Amino acid sequence: MPTTRHTPVPTADTDPAGAPTPANRAERRAARRGRSGAPDGPPAPRTAGPAPQARPAHVRTDFAARRSG
């Protein structure tokens, strides 16, 4: 009768903790940052740059400059 192990044996497709290794670079980064990376979950907020402006810079004018004439 074979003996059974109580701890998972790491293989090529699992990390030492027994969780499956993410397939691509983005999933590996998400796993390192503590995100699940599940495709059915909500997407992570994107904070790569500043928010887009409501109007272009050349259209925006200073309120005080308009009032002073």
RAFENWO-V520894 format. One record per pair of residues at least 12 apart in sequence whose ideal C-beta (glycine too) atoms are under 10 Angstrom apart, sorted by the first residue. I is the first residue (numbers start at 1). GAP is how many residues later the second one is. If there is no record, write none. Layout:
# RAFENWO-V520894
I:GAP
I:GAP
This chain:
# RAFENWO-V520894
15:16
19:12
22:15
23:14
24:13
27:12
30:14
